[in-house]
Amino acid sequence: MGQADQAPAQRARTRGKQPRSNPTPKAGRNLPAAVVVGLAMLFAVLGGLLFLPLGFVAVTTAFAVFGVWEIYRALEANGTRMPIVPVMTGTVAMPFVAYLGGIEGLLFAMLLSSVAVLLWRSVESAAGSANSIFAGVFTLGWVPFFISFAALPLHATGGASPLGLWPGGTIPEGAWQVAVMLLLVVSNDTFGYLVGASLGKHPMAPKISPKKSWEGFAGSVAGAVLIGILACLFVLDKPWWVGVVLAVGTVAASTAGDLAESMVKRELGVKDMSSILPGHGGVMDRLDSIVFASPVVFVLYGLLAGA
């Protein structure tokens, strides 16, 4: 075989081969980096939650600040300039207000922040003011207001008093409730990813999130139900069926949050909000599930308080 004949044969043998060093699987994530970063975030959040409540609130606030900044940059790149000063001020304030003042304080902080956005924008030019105000109020409700519901159980269980460790070293039920909510969100993401990446064939919303499948959703439900039942029996001291309700509610809220963020990203024409977290994309790509799950699970805990 001549040299001219060997070239096509060589191309045929090598066509389609991928470098073995590429760790990115079917679902589009760098799995080793995603696992390391995910575990680091989980340990940081749970460590603060269980041992230093104000530290947990500070970490939650930091995530919210990064998330809002990502949204601000994405909107600005698309021609909408959000009033970042009042929005960021409200973002920093809301989790601490929820921790110290409860639901009434959080609602007041959301109202005051929205009014601040309107007043701030009123002293600037009229061009694009409607879009700017809407973007500011929408972002306040989407990120800091929703995520602050994760701090409310700490206030409800006396979390407003200690500024250091929990009094007497006893972790209250509210802290365990938030910890279980976070574990359910992680279970939703983990089991959904594992099942969806290997078995996913039927997209849930192909025009919004083509990689999210019904098979992955079923995996999320099954995995979260298992974790929810175990958590209720061994952590919360609740009947097993409470774990099922919490798991289904968390998966539904988390999936809605994921699809909502995917819709916003498609509208803005971006794949990830940023690349700050290796293997995960941006902070909002991790918060999308938590911001929707936090208020839903908070309400479910209230409805199931007597179980």
ChimeraX attribute file (.defattr): number of C-alpha atoms within 10 A of each C-alpha:
attribute: neighborCount
match mode: 1-to-1
recipient: residues
	/A:1	5
	/A:2	6
	/A:3	7
	/A:4	8
	/A:5	9
	/A:6	11
	/A:7	11
	/A:8	11
	/A:9	11
	/A:10	10
	/A:11	10
	/A:12	10
	/A:13	10
	/A:14	10
	/A:15	9
	/A:16	8
	/A:17	7
	/A:18	8
	/A:19	7
	/A:20	6
	/A:21	6
	/A:22	8
	/A:23	13
	/A:24	13
	/A:25	11
	/A:26	11
	/A:27	15
	/A:28	12
	/A:29	17
	/A:30	16
	/A:31	16
	/A:32	13
	/A:33	15
	/A:34	16
	/A:35	16
	/A:36	13
	/A:37	15
	/A:38	18
	/A:39	12
	/A:40	11
	/A:41	13
	/A:42	15
	/A:43	11
	/A:44	14
	/A:45	21
	/A:46	20
	/A:47	15
	/A:48	18
	/A:49	26
	/A:50	20
	/A:51	17
	/A:52	18
	/A:53	27
	/A:54	23
	/A:55	19
	/A:56	21
	/A:57	24
	/A:58	16
	/A:59	18
	/A:60	22
	/A:61	21
	/A:62	15
	/A:63	20
	/A:64	29
	/A:65	20
	/A:66	18
	/A:67	24
	/A:68	24
	/A:69	19
	/A:70	20
	/A:71	22
	/A:72	23
	/A:73	16
	/A:74	21
	/A:75	18
	/A:76	14
	/A:77	12
	/A:78	12
	/A:79	13
	/A:80	19
	/A:81	19
	/A:82	25
	/A:83	21
	/A:84	16
	/A:85	13
	/A:86	22
	/A:87	27
	/A:88	21
	/A:89	14
	/A:90	24
	/A:91	30
	/A:92	17
	/A:93	19
	/A:94	30
	/A:95	32
	/A:96	22
	/A:97	25
	/A:98	29
	/A:99	27
	/A:100	21
	/A:101	19
	/A:102	22
	/A:103	19
	/A:104	10
	/A:105	17
	/A:106	25
	/A:107	16
	/A:108	15
	/A:109	21
	/A:110	21
	/A:111	15
	/A:112	14
	/A:113	24
	/A:114	22
	/A:115	15
	/A:116	20
	/A:117	24
	/A:118	20
	/A:119	13
	/A:120	16
	/A:121	20
	/A:122	12
	/A:123	8
	/A:124	10
	/A:125	8
	/A:126	10
	/A:127	8
	/A:128	13
	/A:129	18
	/A:130	13
	/A:131	13
	/A:132	23
	/A:133	23
	/A:134	16
	/A:135	20
	/A:136	29
	/A:137	22
	/A:138	13
	/A:139	20
	/A:140	26
	/A:141	17
	/A:142	18
	/A:143	23
	/A:144	28
	/A:145	25
	/A:146	21
	/A:147	27
	/A:148	27
	/A:149	28
	/A:150	29
	/A:151	30
	/A:152	28
	/A:153	24
	/A:154	27
	/A:155	20
	/A:156	19
	/A:157	14
	/A:158	15
	/A:159	22
	/A:160	19
	/A:161	13
	/A:162	12
	/A:163	12
	/A:164	11
	/A:165	17
	/A:166	20
	/A:167	13
	/A:168	6
	/A:169	9
	/A:170	10
	/A:171	17
	/A:172	17
	/A:173	16
	/A:174	22
	/A:175	25
	/A:176	19
	/A:177	21
	/A:178	23
	/A:179	21
	/A:180	23
	/A:181	24
	/A:182	21
	/A:183	19
	/A:184	31
	/A:185	23
	/A:186	23
	/A:187	25
	/A:188	30
	/A:189	23
	/A:190	18
	/A:191	20
	/A:192	27
	/A:193	23
	/A:194	15
	/A:195	19
	/A:196	25
	/A:197	19
	/A:198	13
	/A:199	14
	/A:200	22
	/A:201	14
	/A:202	15
	/A:203	18
	/A:204	18
	/A:205	14
	/A:206	11
	/A:207	10
	/A:208	18
	/A:209	18
	/A:210	12
	/A:211	20
	/A:212	24
	/A:213	23
	/A:214	19
	/A:215	21
	/A:216	28
	/A:217	24
	/A:218	18
	/A:219	24
	/A:220	32
	/A:221	24
	/A:222	20
	/A:223	22
	/A:224	30
	/A:225	26
	/A:226	17
	/A:227	20
	/A:228	28
	/A:229	22
	/A:230	18
	/A:231	23
	/A:232	20
	/A:233	16
	/A:234	10
	/A:235	15
	/A:236	18
	/A:237	13
	/A:238	18
	/A:239	13
	/A:240	17
	/A:241	15
	/A:242	22
	/A:243	24
	/A:244	21
	/A:245	17
	/A:246	26
	/A:247	30
	/A:248	19
	/A:249	19
	/A:250	32
	/A:251	29
	/A:252	20
	/A:253	23
	/A:254	27
	/A:255	24
	/A:256	16
	/A:257	21
	/A:258	23
	/A:259	19
	/A:260	17
	/A:261	22
	/A:262	22
	/A:263	16
	/A:264	16
	/A:265	20
	/A:266	15
	/A:267	11
	/A:268	17
	/A:269	12
	/A:270	12
	/A:271	12
	/A:272	19
	/A:273	23
	/A:274	20
	/A:275	13
	/A:276	13
	/A:277	15
	/A:278	17
	/A:279	19
	/A:280	22
	/A:281	17
	/A:282	19
	/A:283	22
	/A:284	25
	/A:285	21
	/A:286	18
	/A:287	20
	/A:288	24
	/A:289	27
	/A:290	27
	/A:291	26
	/A:292	25
	/A:293	29
	/A:294	25
	/A:295	20
	/A:296	20
	/A:297	23
	/A:298	19
	/A:299	12
	/A:300	15
	/A:301	18
	/A:302	10
	/A:303	10
	/A:304	12
	/A:305	10
	/A:306	7
	/A:307	10
